[in-house]
């Protein structure tokens, strides 16, 4: 059974940093796209950052220059480094993985709250 387990969320003051981690159990050769999504209260889930099989990276305009997505295939991990956090970054952050077999998996989510 495929598992995605996120960690690293929490409460942070504006301007602070957090690093989210996602551990997966997939065969790395089956990975096609790995991303981080977030869902703020009352809003739709949105893509924050994603990295393709070939290494191409996408960022939402709202996080460019502040967030960095990375992966470690040997450890089966994907990370999201979040700097200069703002209150509008608050939400539940989800790890998402898509495979070359057109399968899609979601983690359980981790809460990020940016507040003074």
Buried (B, 14 or more C-beta within 10 A) or exposed (E): EEEBEBEBBEEBEEEBEBBBBBBBEBEEEEBBBBBBBBBBEEEEBEBBBBBBBEEEEBBBEEBEEBBBBBBEEEEBBBBBBBBEBBEEBBBBBBBBBBBEEEEEBEBEBBEBBBEE
